[in-house]
């Protein structure tokens, strides 16, 4: 079996929100060795069905070539680990379906999710990227006189 080392995800990818979240967090990928992407495709019948359905033109009015660049990328490099996370996404969706079938649980999760959204504001996200990723300082901008005033 040919193996390849998993690539770490970019910052922000795989962070778990307070609600159900598929995939692995970055620390879980460190040192993990995965089967090749084509092995993942051949081993998982549900994954294979999804890829084949995209390839056969079902979602592109019969044009099987429309999504080939995406499929080629997934099966040859998959830098975002979509195929490796596929099973996890299915398990997460099953958990969401169970939660939705329980109205009290779903309502509680929905309220908590909305209440916790403040930490995901765009202002905070941009400030985090500036500090942690780009390592740049804020630059004040003076707008001058407003001609419509």
C-alpha positions as CSV (number, residue, x, y, z in Angstrom):
1,X,0.0,0.0,0.0
2,X,1.4,3.4,-1.0
3,X,1.2,6.0,1.7
4,X,1.5,9.7,1.8
5,X,2.0,12.2,4.6
6,X,-1.0,14.5,5.2
7,X,-0.4,18.2,4.7
8,X,-1.4,20.5,7.5
9,X,-4.4,22.6,6.9
10,X,-4.2,26.4,6.5
11,X,-5.0,28.5,9.6
12,X,-8.7,28.4,10.4
13,X,-9.5,25.3,8.5
14,X,-10.7,22.5,10.8
15,X,-11.3,24.7,13.8
16,X,-14.3,23.2,15.7
17,X,-17.2,25.5,16.4
18,X,-19.5,24.8,19.4
19,X,-21.9,22.8,17.1
20,X,-21.3,19.5,15.3
21,X,-18.3,19.9,13.0
22,X,-16.8,17.3,10.7
23,X,-13.2,16.7,10.0
24,X,-10.1,16.7,12.1
25,X,-8.5,19.7,13.7
26,X,-5.0,20.5,12.6
27,X,-3.3,18.9,15.6
28,X,-5.0,15.6,14.8
29,X,-3.3,15.5,11.3
30,X,0.2,16.0,12.7
31,X,2.2,12.9,11.8
32,X,-0.8,11.1,10.5
33,X,-0.1,8.9,7.4
34,X,-3.0,8.5,5.0
35,X,-3.8,6.1,2.2
36,X,-3.4,7.6,-1.3
37,X,-6.3,9.6,-2.5
38,X,-7.1,6.9,-5.1
39,X,-7.1,4.3,-2.4
40,X,-9.6,6.3,-0.4
41,X,-11.8,6.5,-3.6
42,X,-11.6,2.8,-4.2
43,X,-12.1,1.7,-0.6
44,X,-15.2,3.8,0.2
45,X,-18.3,2.9,-1.9
46,X,-20.2,6.0,-0.8
47,X,-17.3,8.3,-1.7
48,X,-16.8,6.5,-5.0
49,X,-20.6,7.0,-5.8
50,X,-20.3,10.7,-5.0
51,X,-17.2,11.2,-7.2
52,X,-18.7,9.1,-10.0
53,X,-22.0,11.0,-9.9
54,X,-20.2,14.3,-10.3
55,X,-18.1,12.8,-13.1
56,X,-21.0,11.4,-15.0
57,X,-22.6,14.8,-15.6
58,X,-25.6,14.4,-13.2
59,X,-24.9,18.0,-11.8
60,X,-23.9,19.5,-15.1
61,X,-26.7,18.7,-17.5
62,X,-24.8,15.7,-18.9
63,X,-21.5,17.5,-19.4
64,X,-19.2,15.0,-17.7
65,X,-16.1,17.2,-18.4
66,X,-17.3,20.3,-16.6
67,X,-16.1,19.3,-13.1
68,X,-13.1,17.2,-14.2
69,X,-10.6,19.8,-13.1
70,X,-12.1,19.6,-9.6
71,X,-12.2,15.8,-9.6
72,X,-8.6,15.6,-10.9
73,X,-7.5,17.9,-8.1
74,X,-9.3,15.9,-5.5
75,X,-7.9,12.6,-6.7
76,X,-4.3,13.8,-7.3
77,X,-3.6,16.3,-4.6
78,X,-6.6,17.3,-2.4
79,X,-4.8,20.0,-0.4
80,X,-7.9,20.6,1.7
81,X,-8.3,16.9,2.6
82,X,-11.8,16.7,1.3
83,X,-11.6,12.9,0.5
84,X,-9.8,12.1,3.8
85,X,-12.6,13.9,5.7
86,X,-15.5,12.4,3.7
87,X,-16.4,9.7,6.2
88,X,-16.2,12.2,9.0
89,X,-18.6,14.5,7.1
90,X,-21.1,11.7,6.8
91,X,-20.9,10.8,10.5
92,X,-21.4,14.5,11.4
93,X,-24.5,14.7,9.1
94,X,-25.9,11.7,10.8
95,X,-25.4,13.4,14.2
96,X,-27.1,16.6,12.9
97,X,-30.1,14.5,11.6
98,X,-30.4,12.9,15.1
99,X,-30.3,16.3,16.8
100,X,-32.9,17.7,14.3
101,X,-35.2,14.8,15.1
102,X,-35.2,15.9,18.8
103,X,-37.0,19.4,18.8
104,X,-35.9,20.3,22.3
105,X,-32.3,19.4,21.6
106,X,-32.3,21.2,18.2
107,X,-33.8,24.3,19.7
108,X,-31.2,24.4,22.5
109,X,-28.3,23.9,20.1
110,X,-29.7,26.6,17.7
111,X,-30.0,29.1,20.5
112,X,-26.5,28.4,21.8
113,X,-25.0,28.4,18.3
114,X,-26.5,31.9,17.6
115,X,-25.4,33.2,21.1
116,X,-21.8,32.1,20.4
117,X,-21.5,33.6,17.0
118,X,-19.9,36.8,18.3
119,X,-16.5,35.2,18.4
120,X,-16.8,34.6,14.6
121,X,-17.4,38.2,13.6
122,X,-15.6,39.4,10.5
123,X,-13.8,42.2,12.5
124,X,-12.3,39.7,14.9
125,X,-11.4,37.3,12.1
126,X,-9.6,40.0,10.1
127,X,-7.8,41.2,13.2
128,X,-6.7,37.6,13.9
129,X,-5.4,37.2,10.4
130,X,-3.6,40.5,10.5
131,X,-1.9,39.5,13.8
132,X,-1.4,35.8,13.4
133,X,-1.1,35.1,9.7
134,X,0.0,38.2,7.8
135,X,1.8,39.8,10.8
136,X,0.8,43.3,9.8
137,X,-0.3,46.3,11.8
138,X,-3.4,48.3,11.5
139,X,-3.2,51.4,9.3
140,X,-5.5,54.3,10.1
141,X,-7.3,55.8,7.1
142,X,-8.5,59.4,7.1
143,X,-11.5,59.7,4.9
144,X,-11.5,63.6,4.7
145,X,-14.6,65.6,4.0
146,X,-17.7,63.8,3.0
147,X,-19.0,65.5,-0.2
148,X,-22.5,64.4,0.4
149,X,-22.7,66.1,3.8
